[in-house]
Amino acid sequence: MTDVRADIPAKYKWDLSVIYADMKAFDADYDRAKEMIAAFPAHKDTMLTSAEALYNMFCDMTALGRILQKLYSYASLNSDVDTSDNSYVSLKGRVMNLDNDLSAAAFFVDPYLLRLDDETLNKWFAEFPKLEEYRRSIEASLRYRPHTLSDECEKLMADLSAGFHTHGNIRSTFSNADLTFGKIKGEDGKPVTLTDSTYGIFLQSTNRRVRKAAFDRIYATYSSFGNTYAALMNSFVKERTTYAKVRNFPDSITASVFRDEVTPVIYNNLCDTVSKNLKPLYDYYALKKKALGVPKLHLYDIYTPLISSCDRKYTYEEAVDIVLDAIKLFGEEYHSTLSAGLKEKGWADVYPNKGKRGGAYSSGSYDTEPYILLNYTDTLDDVSTLAHEAGHSMHSYFSAKANTPQESHYTIFVAEVASTVNELVLFRKLLRESDNREEKLYILNQLMETYKGTLYRQTMFAEFEKEMHAMVEAGETLTKDLLCKRYYELVRRYFGKDVVCDKQIACEWMRIPHFYYNFYVYKYATCISAASAIVKKIEEQGDAYVEKYLNFLKCGGSRSPLDSLLVADIDLTKPEVIEDAIADFAAAVEQFRTLYEAE
């Protein structure tokens, strides 16, 4: 396929004219939003005078949100398929500025809502039933009552906020712009430049000398700046723990997961359950050691793929049919909607072209189709990516169809569940039906790597993050020696006695930007756990459970993420959900071993 976008057939490209036929239509919505934003501050004097006035404020906020999301979708989707087109970069900037204007104009909404007492609110709900449409929005704001300060203190916090959350940017700038790692000898013996980005590629080399050289060099470099990284981490964690204390939270982990509408029970259940079930991970490393034929498995060996590639090619049309066949079990509406989206409505922008953004995603808004960006190159990985992004799109479809605009957006806590369910369903079907040994081994290897990287590795990170914050809350200072010691102890526990835990790995925490995302990584592990449990229930209970799963997809933002998952009988406070994912991983390891050794 050509890399010139104009030469790619229309059936493989988005038709974004269905969002706005031309710039005149875009500008009309833009101007309407601008006028509404200018008028919005009038609600400051009226929103607390009556139930109807409060309702009217929410209606205007919702209408503005819909317009801005539609504008942004049009601008960003156009920009992503040709990043060299400055006109759409400019258009996206205009929309983002408009969104900032709305934030400034609506600054009073949450503080004013917190002034409402329960008696008044209950009276208003009874007097003006339409206000019920926004009960969820109101209750979401009122959750913050115990953690809201006086007006003077809130103003001070707002004035100081520009200096918050800067540590991650500082770390990123230093690591990506200033830090250099020199050169190592590549597979051909010639010098090649080592960067943080190419490090992962070198670790997958079939040449052990290359893997070890990259491993040694990168951590020697990080170690030489260890005191700087430790000071930065200590400062960040102190900021977060202080913020939690000021906001009347018992600790920083509670403050962080509060925004996800969960408690540390979910976090602790994940860490405790995974920590008690490390044997399948040890079995995986024993299998890798045997397959690689090394006398001792070092940490620089663990990313070497057991099956490097699958030679079979899949046309995009084949990929669509494979995915549609796999998701038939979700029922007629799911299947026919996705089929129409991929084959008739142009949901997917398929092939790479010059200037197109890399990677893949699903995006859109309440008033648009759920658009899928791909960079399809005919591999099995691309088929899996299509299934994954289609899961996001169908989650968005059902959420939007079943809910009002203000309750249509599912939260980040459950965002990867539907996409991962699709991947697992696809892989299981291919494993059952494929008669190609190479394809089966490749799929099993992908499954093992997914569980190892998403469930175990992210939980290991979650444990370390939790420990760092607990140490600071106990009055300790995070030094290089302390952090390296604690991290190394954790790595040794997760890799077991059969893997040589090279001392250099103690510095790995310096490489992980997610530690500055403030208790984010655990969501990767909870999502794959929930997805595994869902797939297991589908296989065991059939159509009766599929209906529950579809009802989960329809929840959108109308319920908390935990309550949404309970609709599908998934309780993340229970170890069984995590154990289901661990069992899937163990089964994949055993299937791979059996098939690999049968050669």
Secondary structure by P-SEA (a helix, b strand, c coil): ccccccccccccccccccccccaaaaaaaaaaaaaaaaacccccccccccaaaaaaaaaaaaaaaaaaaaaaaaaaaaaaaccccaaaaaaaaaaaaaaaaaaaaacaaaaaaaaccaaaaaaaaaaccccccaaaaaaaaaccccccccaaaaaaaaaacccccaaaaaaaaaacccccccccccccccbbbbcccaaaaaaacccaaaaaaaaaaaaaaaaaaaaaaaaaaaaaaaaaaaaaaaaccccaaaaaaccccccaaaaaaaaaaaaacaaaaaaaaaaaaaaacccccccccccccccccccccccaaaaaaaaaaaaccccaaaaaaaaaaaccccccccccccccccbbbbbbcccccbbbbbbccccaaaaaaaaaaaaaaaaaaaaaaacccccccccccccaaaaaaaaaaaaaaaaaccccaaaaaaaaaaaaaaaaaccaaaaaaaaaaaaaaaaaaacccccaaaaaaaaaaaaaaaacccccccccccccccccccccccccaaaaaaaaaaaaaaaaaaaaccaaaaaaaaaaaaccccccaaaaaaaaccccccaaaaaaaaaaaaaaaaaaaaaaaac
